[in-house]
Structure formats: C-alpha cells, structure tokens
Amino acid sequence: MAAVCGAVVSGGLIAWYGSGLPDISRLDGLTRRPSVTLLAADGTLLATFGDLYGAPVQLHELPPHLPQAVLAVEDRRFYSHFGLDLQGVARAVLANLRAGRIVQGGSTITQQLAKNLFLKPERTIRRKVQETLLALWLERRFSKDQILTIYLNRVYLGAGTYGVEAAARRFFGKSARQVSLYQAAMLAGLLRAPSRYNPVSDRELAAARARRVLAAMVDAGYLTPERAAAAERQPPWLAASALGRGQRYFADWVLEQVSSYVGYSDRDLTLVTTLDPRLQRLADAQVAAVLAGPGKKAGARQAALVGLAPDGAVKAMVGGRDYSESQFNRATQALRQPGSAFKLFVYLAGLEAGLEPDDTMMDAPVAVGDWHPRNYGGRYYGEVTLRGALARSLNSVAVRLTEQVGRDRVIAAARRLGITSKLRPEPSLALGASEVTLIELTAAYAVLANNGVGVWAYGIREIRDDRGRVLYRRSGSGPGRVIAPALLARMNDMLGAVVAWGTGRGAWLDRPMAGKTGTSQDFRDAWFIGYTADLVTGVWIGNDDGQAMKDVVGGGLPARLWRNFMAEALKGLAIRPLPGLGLPEPRSAADRESGAGLALGTGR
C-alpha cells in the first residue's frame, strides 16, 4: 500500500512539474538575438554585438583535446550515466556539507544543456525537476555524441559568443577545429564563469584557470603530466582586437546604419568597415594626450577627431574623451559653431562668382544693419587680396564677400559640398554662426583632396550574412563633381596659404597640405580641418556645456593636435601634390614666417 501511494504521489508530482515544460519538439526553433561582427579594413576583428553563434561543428571535426577538456572539468562520467550522475550528486552533497556552503555542483552536461536550451536561470525546486525531466528526454532522444555536439555548439562562452566555434574565432581568430591544447583548456575554463575567465578581459586569470583545466585532464587520464606542462609553456595567441573604449564611437555609428542597407535581419551579419586600427590607436592616444595636458590647463574637457580618406572612408574616429563616461558622439552628433572654418564656402562662392585669389577687398570696419562684426584682435589691414584675407581669417572681408555674392550662393556652395545641417541666411552666416557636425564639415573639406568630386563619409564597405553571401557592397560614391577643376586649384592654393603663413601655421607639415582654423565666439569651440593628398582630418575641441575655454583658438590646440596625428599617420607615404597644384618649392621656416612679404595678422 505504501509503495502504491508513493508511486501515485510521485506520478502526480512529476505530472504537475511536467505540465509547465516548454515545447521541446524542435531544438532549432529556439530564438536569439542575431549577431553583428565588425571587421577593420585589414580584416582584423573590431567587435561583436548580439549573440554570436559560429557555424555548427561536428564532434568528429574537433581535435580530441577540446571535448576532453570540457569533459574533464564538467562531466567526467558523461558516457556512463543516464543523464543524471547519482555518484556525482552524492559527491557534491558531501563536499557542500563539509564546506558549509555550495562549492560543488552535480549537474551533468545533459542537465546543463536542458537548462540552457529550454529553461530560465531561476533557482527553484520546480526548475530543477523540470531540468531533470528534460535531461532524461534528451538522453532518450539523442545519442551521447549528439548531446555533446549540441552542447559544444550552444553553450555560452563569454563576450557574446555561443558555442566553441564562435568563441574560438572571437578569442583566437581561428576555427575550433584548429585550437591548440592550451587554447582548448582556456575555452573549457570559460564554462565555470564566462565573464570572469574571459581572456580578453583578464588574461592572467584566464591563464590560471586554463592551468587548472590541464591538471584536471591529467587527473582524468586524458593527458600525461609532461604534455600538460608543455602546453602551459605555449602562449594562447589571442586574436588582436583594435576596439577599445574610444573606438566604440565608430562601432555605434556604423551599427546604426546597417538597417538602412539591408533592412531588418534575423541572420548573423559581418560588417567589413573602413577603420584603420593603427590610425585609430594613434588618434585615441593623441586626443587623450591633449586633453590630459594642455587641454586641461586651458579648460577644455572634450575633443573629437575624424580622419577620412579623400573619398570619404572613415579611417579613425574619436567621439569624446571616454566612451565609458559618455556615449554621445561629438564627431557625428554634436552641432557646434564652426567659426572661420565655414569660410571655405564663402570664398568658394566668391570664386564661382568670378573673383580671383589676387583680387583685392578692403579690410576695415563693416556693418550690416545693426550688426558690427570685428576682426579677431581688432586689427585691420586695409586693402588685401582674397588669398591674404582667407589666410589671416579676416572677418570683415568674409562678411563683405558674403554680402557681395549673396548669402544664398554661400549656402548653395555649402550644400553642394555636403553640409546638411540647417544654415540660417543671416549676416553672421559668413562667420560660421550656424551649427554643423565635425564629420560633415570634414567631408566637405575632403572634396578638395578628392579632385573636386563630392564626398559622403562612410564606414561600411561590405555586409555579409552567416553563409558568406554579400548583402551589400559599396560601389560608386558621392554626388559627382561639385567643384570645377580651375576653381579647385585656386581653393587649394588659398587654403595652402593658411598653413604656410596664416592662422594655421601651427599645423604645418613638410609636405603639400592645406586647411582652415575656426573659433566660435568667446572661445567656446576651436576647430582645425586640414588635408593632404592622402588623408583629411578634422579636429574639434571644446566643452559639452558650451563653457568658454581659456583663449583656445583653432590655430592653437586643434592645429597642434592635427599636426601630431597627421605627422605619424602619413609617415612613410610618398609626398604628393594637392589636386590641381604641382609640388611647391621647399620653404624654410623663415620664409613661412615672412609670409612671402605679406604682414602677418593675429588670426584664429
């Protein structure tokens, strides 16, 4: 009677606990977040987002030491139990009683698979019973090799990776079919605590855990002590990752664009980007150095930098001093007044109206209605050439020129070169009072390095799905020619004077280059946008709250930051002329200071 009653009660409990089991009819019906993998321009891994699953691998395709490492630390009796390891449960109970706390678990790989596939990670008796029932079902439905194969392809191994194939590619840059013994031990070590033993986050802790896995393999009879010792002496050869805290700005920027290229996708995607890891590291270091040193003394708490190839490919992007503190991207999202850096469009409109660089205008106090703009420093030079006025960044000439050719014509020139932000047709337009983003202004200057052909800044070259099919590949670029060849040469000549003997002398490089400084009212924003035939870079320095800096002008900190970055970025590249111009004659520092006989003014 007692046996009958016990059977009835047990059957009732099993029926009650089993009533809430999830649908287990199809293992492939489980949902997850699709992953996106970002690759740098040279093919190295930048980052992965979402749940990254590798292509399924069969047990027989893996080197024997990989499943052996997993079995050694997770379930040594896997091939002899029926889904529940009663001996292992008893051993765990005794160990926990001795320690007075939970120090050991008795779950088998089959139970772990059941929990990971079908159940929530809650700690209740109901969940444990359901886990047991599901484990028994799996053992009845699949062979041992099949269960181990599914487990190795689905288990979470940290950094957003699921399965040994995804983890091996994420951490070691190779297939799980090719991992070494030490790498296999490191992967198996992740099962205990994927975040804690992540080799990218803490290499020393991951190495210590790998050594314990190797010792467990020796204890289980899979390895000799000599082979384990030899494996410990081999480095894991972790895959290089160019992505740090600063580079997340670029990653966020390109991820936002994926849906516009391929729509919503539930497939894993791989993005081949334009980012140059060397230039990105260089940009991060230079921005950090400026903000920690002279920028701190001058009251500048933020900076941004964008480096473009002449066709608009983003090679480096820094959106702020520290991504972990602020995810707001000052290179792509911040609208700030460009100051005199906007004068590119003023003088281009003047040339398109028929003026020449050597034509003269009067540099003297000017008024437009009740507005009375002044030159920086209050100094005026009388009759000056347009080239000299741009080089010295004379405000009065820029205002006169804008009023002569028409504000609409200046706005049209800016639009044609890619400025999409709102531009107000006010008198102060000439002095950069309308806000723009750093990336759109830098792309507009890139037109001058791109033979006058329009530029759209871009960061994605190709998008592939998890089967290697190309869903998007960049072909063609920009809106075509937007500056006539003759005017292109004149503008490059005039902007070259800015760095040769004008306000941008602090950015001077010993190669053909051009650029423009910019400073907004009360020293709230300081800019330098400059370019060579190979690279275009824009720099902004300021504060998020618009607080004034201590006399920081575009020809100061931004120009020096630009020069330090560009000098290293261009090292080893052949010297090439700017489009439309030949190679200039070598000039001494004294020649540059003299301005070829033209008096220098204090500009910004």
HELIX and SHEET records of a PDB file:
HELIX    1   1 ALA A    2  GLY A   18  1                                  17    
HELIX    2   2 LEU A   27  GLY A   29  5                                   3    
HELIX    3   3 LEU A   59  GLU A   61  5                                   3    
HELIX    4   4 HIS A   65  GLU A   74  1                                  10    
HELIX    5   5 LEU A   86  ALA A   99  1                                  14    
HELIX    6   6 ILE A  109  PHE A  118  1                                  10    
HELIX    7   7 ILE A  125  ARG A  141  1                                  17    
HELIX    8   8 LYS A  144  ARG A  154  1                                  11    
HELIX    9   9 VAL A  164  PHE A  172  1                                   9    
HELIX   10  10 ALA A  176  GLN A  178  5                                   3    
HELIX   11  11 LEU A  181  GLY A  189  1                                   9    
HELIX   12  12 ARG A  203  ASP A  219  1                                  17    
HELIX   13  13 PRO A  225  GLU A  232  1                                   8    
HELIX   14  14 ARG A  248  LEU A  255  1                                   8    
HELIX   15  15 VAL A  258  VAL A  262  1                                   5    
HELIX   16  16 PRO A  277  ALA A  292  1                                  16    
HELIX   17  17 PRO A  294  LYS A  297  1                                   4    
HELIX   18  18 GLY A  339  PHE A  342  5                                   4    
HELIX   19  19 LYS A  343  GLU A  352  1                                  10    
HELIX   20  20 TYR A  376  GLY A  378  5                                   3    
HELIX   21  21 LEU A  386  ARG A  392  1                                   7    
HELIX   22  22 ASN A  395  VAL A  405  1                                  11    
HELIX   23  23 ARG A  407  ARG A  416  1                                  10    
HELIX   24  24 PRO A  427  LEU A  431  5                                   5    
HELIX   25  25 LEU A  438  ALA A  449  1                                  12    
HELIX   26  26 PRO A  485  TRP A  501  1                                  17    
HELIX   27  27 ARG A  505  ALA A  507  5                                   3    
HELIX   28  28 GLN A  521  PHE A  523  5                                   3    
HELIX   29  29 LEU A  557  ALA A  569  1                                  13    
HELIX   30  30 ALA A  589  SER A  594  1                                   6    
SHEET    1   A 5 LEU A  45  PHE A  49  0                                        
SHEET    2   A 5 VAL A  36  LEU A  39 -1                                        
SHEET    3   A 5 LEU A 269  THR A 273  1                                        
SHEET    4   A 5 ILE A 460  ASP A 465 -1                                        
SHEET    5   A 5 VAL A 470  ARG A 473 -1                                        
SHEET    1   B 2 LEU A  52  TYR A  53  0                                        
SHEET    2   B 2 THR A 161  TYR A 162  1                                        
SHEET    1   C 5 VAL A 314  VAL A 318  0                                        
SHEET    2   C 5 GLN A 302  LEU A 308 -1                                        
SHEET    3   C 5 VAL A 536  GLY A 542 -1                                        
SHEET    4   C 5 ASP A 525  TYR A 531 -1                                        
SHEET    5   C 5 ALA A 514  THR A 519 -1                                        
SHEET    1   D 2 THR A 360  ASP A 363  0                                        
SHEET    2   D 2 GLY A 382  THR A 385 -1                                        
END                                                                             
